[in-house]
Amino acid sequence: IKRHFAAAAAEIGLATAPGRGTVGEEGVGPYRITTRRGLRCSAADAFLRPALRRRNLALRTGAAVERIDFEGRRAAGVTYRRGRSVCRVRARRGVLLAAGAIKSPQLLQLSGIGPGARLAEHGIEVLHANPAVGGGLQDHLGVDYLFRATEPTLNQSLGTLMGRLRAALAFLWSRSGPLSLSVNQMGGMVRSSPERARADMQLYFNPLSYTSQPRGRRVLLRPDPWPGFAIGFNACRPTSRGRVDIATADPAAAPEIAPNYLSTNEDVAEIVTGGRLIERMLGTDALRVLVAGPNGFGPGGASDEALIADFRARATSVFHACGTCRMAPEAEGGVVDHRLRVHGVEGLRVVDASIFPNITSANTNAPTLMVAEMAATQILAD
């Protein structure tokens, strides 16, 4: 049913993504995904596992880093816990922190680098006071609208035991079929109106609709028993910023995460912009023949206030958290310099999405790999 979505996009004047699919250019098309032979190809699959053959690399799994150790102001190693054992590793050249936008600022704070008052409150000796550590948190916030369809969707393939069995056999036999695909199969970067200077919305189309089922702490997904699909969006450049801070000196304790979503008028206005864009798509001849009706709230005919209220009630993270160890001069709210070195100390770099000065306009996976490539070049040069 993806052809209906592509036709609807063309009908309202949205560009078609060049090449084989969307990779950040403006336009709608199939999403490129990081898979190889039908399986998800993570950074560990692509880079780490091949490097494990090298004699100068040792991998410790099941190890939770508790802090970075310093000799004076120089990073000299790390302390980590593995099972009941506390272990220390010494560094001759330096330490690279690549724990992500949530854990990296937490580890810096646990090691004495961060907001001085917060560290002192939890009994941590301040090595270098920098209130920017943990600040600048940004993320993309999105919402899906669900619809019943007039023709079969993946609900019929994955919503029954027999359908799941067929999908599993296709995957095992030839690494093909629905289990070899991502959830969001179509979408792209688009301008919500021709007056916009650049793409300001990211669209998602999913030929599947599902109900979320909380079970324990994990949300499980069950396809709806009728043909259905989802269309979603998120604004590309949110202006709201939050924080990540330690809640205690215990390394095993979760940090306090305050995303501060929708805290600016610009971000609230983008909810209406995105909702109206989906409404325009639903009004096309291409989608009118596919939509049997909304499955829950739909943007068609909704007021601005209703769009905002629904978004506040149902929106979820797109899991693009970044910016908590920003690359910028320290006087301008930075945590690392242009070579990813942590301000105020020596021998310590941060290499992950936390160093983004601002959130990227689309998915953060490829840009994070680019950060790692840049860091590798700089480290070798040093």
C-alpha positions in Angstrom: 0.0 0.0 0.0 3.0 2.3 0.0 2.1 3.4 -3.5 -0.9 5.3 -2.1 1.4 7.3 0.3 3.8 8.2 -2.5 0.9 9.3 -4.8 -0.6 11.4 -2.0 2.7 13.1 -1.4 3.1 13.9 -5.1 -0.5 15.1 -5.2 0.1 17.9 -2.7 3.4 18.9 -4.3 6.0 17.2 -2.1 9.3 16.4 -3.7 10.3 12.8 -4.5 13.6 11.8 -2.8 16.4 11.3 -5.4 18.3 8.0 -5.8 17.3 4.8 -4.1 15.6 6.3 -1.1 15.6 9.0 1.6 19.0 9.7 3.1 18.4 13.2 4.4 17.7 15.0 1.1 14.3 16.7 0.7 11.7 14.4 -0.6 9.5 11.3 0.0 10.5 7.8 -0.7 11.5 4.4 0.8 13.7 4.7 3.9 17.2 3.4 3.7 17.9 1.2 6.6 21.0 -0.3 8.2 20.5 -3.9 7.4 22.7 -6.6 5.8 21.4 -9.9 4.5 18.0 -9.1 6.1 19.4 -8.5 9.6 19.9 -5.3 11.5 23.5 -4.1 11.0 24.5 -2.1 14.1 27.7 -0.2 14.7 28.9 -3.1 16.7 28.3 -5.5 13.7 29.9 -3.2 11.2 32.9 -1.8 13.1 33.5 -3.5 16.4 33.2 -7.2 15.7 35.7 -7.1 12.7 38.1 -5.2 14.9 38.0 -7.8 17.6 40.6 -9.8 15.6 43.2 -7.2 16.5 45.6 -8.1 19.3 45.4 -4.5 20.7 41.7 -4.6 21.4 40.0 -6.3 24.4 36.3 -6.2 24.9 34.6 -6.4 28.3 30.9 -7.2 28.2 28.6 -7.1 31.2 30.7 -4.2 32.6 29.1 -1.1 34.0 31.6 1.8 34.1 31.2 3.7 37.4 33.6 6.6 36.9 36.6 8.0 35.1 39.7 8.0 37.2 42.1 11.0 37.2 45.6 11.7 38.2 45.5 15.4 38.9 43.5 16.7 36.0 44.5 14.0 33.5 42.2 11.0 32.8 44.2 7.9 33.9 41.6 5.1 33.4 38.2 3.9 34.4 36.6 2.0 37.2 33.9 -0.5 36.3 31.8 -3.1 38.0 31.5 -6.6 36.5 29.2 -8.8 38.6 30.4 -8.5 42.2 33.9 -7.4 41.2 35.1 -3.8 41.0 37.8 -3.5 38.3 40.1 -0.7 37.2 41.8 -0.2 33.8 44.7 2.3 33.4 45.1 4.4 30.3 48.5 5.3 28.9 47.3 7.8 26.3 43.7 8.7 27.2 40.1 7.7 27.7 37.2 7.9 25.2 33.7 8.2 26.6 31.1 6.9 24.2 28.2 6.1 26.5 25.4 8.1 24.7 23.5 11.3 25.4 22.1 10.1 28.7 25.0 8.1 30.2 28.0 10.2 29.1 27.0 13.4 31.1 26.1 11.2 34.0 29.5 9.6 34.0 31.2 13.0 33.7 29.3 14.3 36.7 30.0 11.1 38.7 33.7 11.8 37.9 33.6 15.3 39.2 33.0 17.3 36.0 29.7 19.2 35.9 27.5 21.6 37.8 29.5 22.3 41.0 26.5 22.7 43.3 24.8 19.5 42.1 28.1 17.5 42.5 28.7 18.9 46.0 25.1 18.2 47.0 25.8 14.5 46.4 29.3 14.5 48.0 31.3 14.3 44.8 34.6 16.3 44.8 34.5 18.9 42.0 37.3 18.4 39.6 36.1 20.9 37.0 32.8 22.9 37.5 30.9 23.2 34.2 27.1 23.7 34.4 26.8 22.8 30.7 27.5 19.1 31.4 24.1 17.5 31.1 22.4 20.6 29.6 21.4 21.2 26.0 19.4 18.0 25.9 17.4 17.8 22.6 15.2 15.2 21.0 12.6 14.7 18.3 9.1 14.3 19.5 6.6 12.6 17.1 3.1 11.3 16.9 1.3 8.7 14.7 -2.2 8.8 13.4 -3.8 5.4 12.8 -6.3 4.5 10.2 -8.4 1.5 9.0 -7.6 0.6 5.4 -9.8 -0.6 2.5 -7.2 -3.2 1.3 -4.9 -5.6 3.1 -1.9 -4.4 5.0 0.8 -6.0 7.1 -1.8 -6.5 9.8 -3.0 -9.5 7.8 0.6 -10.9 7.5 1.6 -10.4 11.2 -1.7 -10.3 13.0 -2.4 -14.0 12.9 -0.4 -17.1 14.0 -0.4 -18.5 10.5 0.7 -15.1 9.1 3.6 -14.8 11.5 4.6 -18.4 10.7 4.7 -17.6 7.0 6.7 -14.4 7.7 9.1 -16.3 9.9 9.7 -19.0 7.2 10.3 -16.4 4.5 12.8 -14.7 6.7 14.6 -17.9 7.7 14.6 -19.2 4.1 15.6 -16.1 2.1 16.0 -13.2 4.6 13.0 -11.6 2.9 9.4 -10.7 3.8 8.0 -8.3 6.4 10.5 -9.4 9.1 13.4 -8.1 7.0 12.0 -4.6 6.8 11.9 -1.7 9.2 8.6 -0.6 10.8 8.5 2.8 9.0 9.0 1.9 5.3 8.3 5.2 3.6 8.6 8.8 4.6 11.1 11.6 4.2 12.1 15.2 4.8 9.6 17.7 3.5 8.6 21.4 3.6 5.2 21.8 5.2 4.5 24.6 2.8 6.3 26.0 -0.3 7.1 29.2 1.7 9.5 27.3 4.0 13.1 27.8 3.1 14.1 24.2 3.8 12.5 20.9 4.9 11.0 21.3 8.4 9.0 18.1 8.9 10.0 14.4 8.8 7.2 12.0 7.7 6.7 8.3 8.5 4.5 5.8 6.8 3.9 2.4 8.3 1.8 -0.2 6.4 0.8 -1.7 9.8 -1.3 -0.5 12.8 -1.0 -1.8 16.3 -2.1 -1.4 19.9 0.5 -0.9 22.6 0.3 -3.4 25.4 2.3 -2.6 28.6 3.5 -5.8 30.2 5.8 -5.3 33.1 8.1 -2.4 32.1 8.1 -3.2 28.4 5.6 -2.1 25.8 4.6 -4.9 23.4 3.0 -4.3 20.1 0.1 -6.3 18.7 -1.2 -5.7 15.2 -4.8 -4.7 14.9 -7.2 -7.4 13.7 -8.3 -5.3 10.7 -6.3 -3.8 7.8 -4.7 -0.6 9.0 -1.7 1.7 8.6 -0.1 4.7 10.3 1.1 8.1 9.2 3.3 10.2 11.6 5.5 13.2 11.7 8.0 15.1 13.8 9.3 18.6 13.5 12.9 18.6 12.3 14.4 21.4 14.4 12.9 21.6 17.9 14.0 24.5 20.0 13.2 23.1 23.5 16.1 22.0 25.6 16.3 19.9 28.7 18.8 18.4 31.1 20.3 15.2 32.4 21.7 15.2 36.0 22.8 12.7 38.5 20.1 12.0 41.2 22.7 10.4 43.6 26.3 9.5 43.8 25.4 5.8 43.2 26.6 4.9 39.6 23.8 2.3 39.4 21.0 4.8 40.0 19.2 6.2 37.0 19.8 9.9 36.4 17.2 12.6 36.4 16.1 13.3 32.8 14.1 16.5 32.2 13.5 16.6 28.4 11.5 19.9 28.7 9.5 19.0 25.6 7.3 21.7 24.0 8.6 24.4 26.3 8.8 27.0 23.5 6.0 28.6 21.5 7.8 27.6 18.3 7.7 23.9 19.1 4.0 24.1 20.0 3.2 25.9 16.7 5.0 23.1 14.8 2.4 20.6 16.2 -0.3 22.4 14.2 1.9 22.7 11.2 2.6 19.0 11.1 -1.0 18.0 11.8 -2.3 20.2 9.0 0.3 18.6 6.6 -1.1 15.2 7.4 -4.6 16.5 7.0 -3.7 17.7 3.5 -2.4 14.3 2.6 -5.6 12.6 3.9 -7.6 14.9 1.6 -5.9 13.6 -1.6 -7.6 11.3 -4.1 -4.7 8.8 -3.5 -5.4 8.4 0.3 -9.2 8.8 0.1 -9.4 5.4 -1.7 -7.3 3.8 1.0 -8.7 5.2 4.2 -11.8 3.4 5.6 -11.8 5.7 8.6 -9.7 6.9 11.6 -8.6 4.4 14.3 -8.7 6.9 17.2 -7.9 10.6 16.9 -7.4 11.9 13.4 -6.3 15.4 12.3 -9.1 15.7 9.7 -11.3 18.7 10.7 -9.7 19.0 14.1 -9.1 22.4 15.7 -5.7 23.7 16.5 -6.4 23.3 20.1 -7.5 19.6 19.6 -4.3 18.9 17.6 -2.1 20.3 20.4 -4.0 18.5 23.1 -3.8 15.1 21.3 -0.1 15.6 20.6 0.6 16.4 24.2 -1.3 13.2 25.3 0.2 10.7 22.8 3.5 12.0 21.4 6.6 9.9 22.1 10.3 10.3 21.8 11.8 9.4 18.4 14.9 8.3 20.4 17.2 11.0 19.0 18.5 12.3 22.3 21.7 14.4 21.9 23.5 17.6 22.9 24.2 17.0 26.6 28.0 17.3 26.1 27.9 20.0 23.4 30.8 20.9 21.2 31.4 24.6 21.7 33.7 26.9 23.6 33.2 26.5 27.3 32.1 30.2 27.6 29.3 29.5 25.1 27.9 26.5 27.0 30.3 23.8 25.6 31.6 20.6 27.2 34.0 19.5 24.5 36.1 21.5 22.0 36.3 21.1 18.2 38.5 18.0 18.7 36.0 16.4 21.2 38.4 17.0 24.2 36.6 17.7 27.4 37.1 21.3 28.6 39.1 21.7 31.9 40.9 18.3 31.9 43.4 16.4 29.8 43.3 12.9 28.1 39.5 12.7 27.9 37.3 12.8 24.8 33.6 12.3 24.4 32.6 10.5 21.1 28.8 10.1 20.7 25.6 12.0 20.0 25.9 14.0 23.2 28.5 16.3 21.5 26.1 17.6 18.8 25.9 21.4 19.2 22.3 21.2 18.0 20.0 18.4 17.1 20.4 17.2 13.5 17.3 17.7 11.4 16.7 13.9 10.8 17.8 10.6 12.3 20.9 10.7 14.5 22.4 7.2 13.7 24.4 8.1 10.6 25.6 11.5 12.0 26.8 9.7 15.1 28.9 7.3 12.9 30.3 10.4 11.3 31.3 11.8 14.7 33.1 8.5 15.3 34.9 8.7 12.0 36.0 12.2 12.7 37.2 11.3 16.2 39.2 8.4 14.8 41.0 10.7 12.4 41.8 13.2 15.1 43.0 10.6 17.5 45.3 9.1 14.9 46.6 12.6 14.0 47.4 13.2 17.7 
